[in-house]
């Protein structure tokens, strides 16, 4: 018969083995961020995001700034957004200046709704000042997620923007906000229905 102490030793051994396996797995995934295969790098970034380990932030950031492939950069941005640390968010914000607009749009979309003055200020700058209309539109859409006085004021000012597409986006955003905030009519209660039937009979 195996003693309780023996069972405890077995449990501790298995825990150490699992820990070693986890560390080894993490190291292998991080190593794959440097693979010559785009698909392997992309999959490594996806796995690191799913693991949710804060230690993954630094290797992801290093990979992000060295990565030449657009699809992999976007995957790294998504992984960093899943980790959600201040350092990860700052790294994503750096991608607002990426040379590829699809990467910039991905960075904006992953940070929409993040409660941070720095994020809001950057989104306001992009919405108001960026040279690319598509970036301005994505930033405007993201800003409608915030209930913030300075954001509301800036969006109101953009309603007279020289670009008609921007004006239309502001108008649409305001209309959508009004629909969400508008109280819905209450469904008639059983008592109300009964009262109506009685009035009809009379």
C-alpha positions as CSV (number, residue, x, y, z in Angstrom):
1,X,0.0,0.0,0.0
2,X,1.3,3.4,-1.0
3,X,1.6,5.9,1.9
4,X,0.1,9.4,1.9
5,X,3.7,10.9,1.9
6,X,4.5,8.9,-1.3
7,X,1.3,10.3,-3.0
8,X,2.4,13.8,-2.0
9,X,5.8,13.3,-3.5
10,X,4.3,12.0,-6.7
11,X,2.0,15.0,-6.9
12,X,4.9,17.4,-6.4
13,X,6.9,15.6,-9.0
14,X,4.1,15.8,-11.5
15,X,3.6,19.5,-10.8
16,X,7.3,20.1,-11.4
17,X,7.1,18.1,-14.6
18,X,4.1,20.1,-15.8
19,X,5.8,23.4,-15.0
20,X,8.9,22.3,-17.0
21,X,6.7,21.3,-19.9
22,X,4.8,24.7,-19.7
23,X,8.1,26.6,-19.7
24,X,9.4,24.5,-22.6
25,X,6.2,25.0,-24.6
26,X,6.3,28.8,-24.0
27,X,10.0,29.0,-25.1
28,X,9.2,27.0,-28.3
29,X,6.4,29.3,-29.2
30,X,8.5,32.4,-28.6
31,X,11.2,30.9,-30.7
32,X,8.7,30.4,-33.5
33,X,8.2,34.2,-33.7
34,X,11.6,34.2,-35.5
35,X,10.7,31.5,-37.9
36,X,11.4,32.0,-41.6
37,X,7.8,30.8,-42.3
38,X,5.1,33.5,-42.2
39,X,2.5,31.0,-41.2
40,X,4.6,29.7,-38.3
41,X,5.2,33.3,-37.0
42,X,1.5,34.1,-37.3
43,X,0.5,30.9,-35.4
44,X,3.0,31.6,-32.7
45,X,1.6,35.1,-32.1
46,X,-1.9,33.7,-32.0
47,X,-0.9,31.1,-29.4
48,X,0.9,33.6,-27.2
49,X,-2.2,35.8,-27.2
50,X,-4.4,32.8,-26.2
51,X,-2.0,31.8,-23.4
52,X,-2.6,35.1,-21.7
53,X,0.9,35.1,-20.1
54,X,2.2,38.6,-19.3
55,X,5.8,37.3,-20.1
56,X,4.7,37.1,-23.7
57,X,4.4,40.9,-24.1
58,X,8.1,41.6,-24.5
59,X,8.8,39.0,-27.2
60,X,5.7,40.0,-29.0
61,X,6.7,43.7,-29.0
62,X,10.2,42.8,-30.2
63,X,8.7,40.7,-33.0
64,X,6.2,43.4,-33.9
65,X,8.8,46.0,-34.6
66,X,11.0,43.6,-36.7
67,X,8.1,42.0,-38.6
68,X,7.8,42.8,-42.3
69,X,4.7,40.9,-43.1
70,X,1.4,42.8,-42.7
71,X,-0.7,39.8,-41.7
72,X,1.7,38.8,-39.0
73,X,1.9,42.3,-37.6
74,X,-1.9,42.4,-37.4
75,X,-1.9,39.0,-35.6
76,X,0.7,40.3,-33.1
77,X,-1.4,43.4,-32.5
78,X,-4.4,41.1,-31.7
79,X,-2.3,39.0,-29.4
80,X,-1.1,42.1,-27.5
81,X,-4.7,43.3,-27.2
82,X,-5.6,40.0,-25.5
83,X,-2.8,40.5,-23.0
84,X,-3.9,44.1,-22.3
85,X,-1.0,45.3,-20.2
86,X,0.0,49.0,-20.3
87,X,3.1,48.0,-22.2
88,X,1.1,46.0,-24.7
89,X,-1.3,48.9,-25.3
90,X,1.6,51.4,-25.7
91,X,3.1,49.0,-28.3
92,X,-0.2,48.8,-30.2
93,X,-0.5,52.6,-30.2
94,X,2.9,52.8,-31.8
95,X,1.3,51.0,-34.8
96,X,-0.9,54.0,-35.4
97,X,2.1,55.2,-37.4
98,X,2.6,52.0,-39.3
99,X,3.3,52.5,-43.1
100,X,0.4,50.1,-43.9
101,X,-3.1,51.4,-43.4
102,X,-4.6,47.9,-42.7
103,X,-2.2,47.6,-39.8
104,X,-3.1,51.0,-38.5
105,X,-6.8,50.2,-38.8
106,X,-6.2,46.9,-36.9
107,X,-4.4,48.9,-34.1
108,X,-7.3,51.4,-33.8
109,X,-10.0,48.7,-33.7
110,X,-8.2,46.6,-31.0
111,X,-8.0,49.6,-28.8
112,X,-11.6,51.0,-29.2
113,X,-13.3,51.3,-25.9
114,X,-10.0,51.2,-23.9
115,X,-10.4,53.6,-20.9
116,X,-7.2,55.5,-21.3
117,X,-6.6,59.2,-21.8
118,X,-3.6,58.5,-24.0
119,X,-5.7,56.2,-26.3
120,X,-8.5,58.7,-26.5
121,X,-6.1,61.6,-27.3
122,X,-4.4,59.6,-30.1
123,X,-7.8,58.6,-31.6
124,X,-8.9,62.2,-31.5
125,X,-5.7,63.3,-33.3
126,X,-6.2,60.6,-36.0
127,X,-9.9,61.5,-36.4
128,X,-9.1,65.2,-36.8
129,X,-5.7,65.4,-38.4
130,X,-4.8,62.2,-40.3
131,X,-4.2,62.6,-44.0
132,X,-5.9,59.3,-44.9
133,X,-9.7,59.4,-44.9
134,X,-10.1,55.7,-44.1
135,X,-8.0,56.1,-40.9
136,X,-10.1,59.2,-39.9
137,X,-13.3,57.2,-40.4
138,X,-12.1,54.2,-38.3
139,X,-10.9,56.6,-35.6
140,X,-14.3,58.5,-35.6
141,X,-16.2,55.2,-35.3
142,X,-14.0,54.2,-32.4
143,X,-14.5,57.5,-30.6
144,X,-18.3,57.0,-30.6
145,X,-17.6,54.3,-28.1
146,X,-16.7,56.9,-25.5
147,X,-18.9,59.0,-23.3
148,X,-16.5,61.8,-22.8
149,X,-17.1,65.6,-23.0
150,X,-14.0,66.5,-25.0
151,X,-14.7,63.6,-27.5
152,X,-18.3,64.7,-27.9
153,X,-17.2,68.3,-28.5
154,X,-14.6,67.3,-31.1
155,X,-17.1,65.0,-33.0
156,X,-19.6,67.9,-33.0
157,X,-16.9,70.1,-34.6
158,X,-16.3,67.5,-37.3
159,X,-19.9,67.7,-38.3
160,X,-18.8,70.7,-40.4
161,X,-15.6,69.1,-41.8
162,X,-14.8,70.0,-45.4
163,X,-14.9,66.3,-46.4
164,X,-18.5,65.3,-47.0
165,X,-17.7,61.6,-46.2
166,X,-16.5,62.7,-42.7
167,X,-19.6,64.8,-42.2
168,X,-21.8,61.8,-43.2
169,X,-19.9,59.5,-40.7
170,X,-20.5,62.0,-37.9
171,X,-24.2,62.2,-38.8
172,X,-24.5,58.5,-38.9
173,X,-22.7,58.0,-35.6
174,X,-24.9,60.6,-33.9
175,X,-28.1,58.9,-35.3
176,X,-26.9,55.5,-34.0
177,X,-26.2,57.0,-30.6
178,X,-29.7,58.5,-30.5
179,X,-31.2,55.1,-31.3
180,X,-29.3,53.4,-28.5
181,X,-30.2,56.0,-25.9
182,X,-33.8,56.4,-27.0
183,X,-36.1,54.7,-24.5
184,X,-38.1,51.9,-26.1
185,X,-41.9,52.0,-25.7
186,X,-43.1,49.6,-23.1
187,X,-45.1,46.6,-24.2
188,X,-48.7,46.8,-23.0
189,X,-49.3,44.9,-19.8
190,X,-52.0,42.3,-19.3
191,X,-54.0,44.9,-17.3
192,X,-53.7,47.5,-20.2
193,X,-54.9,44.9,-22.7
194,X,-57.9,44.1,-20.5
195,X,-58.8,47.7,-20.1
196,X,-58.7,48.2,-23.9
197,X,-61.0,45.2,-24.4
198,X,-63.5,46.6,-22.0
199,X,-63.5,50.0,-23.7
200,X,-64.0,48.2,-27.1
201,X,-67.0,46.3,-25.7
202,X,-68.6,49.6,-24.6
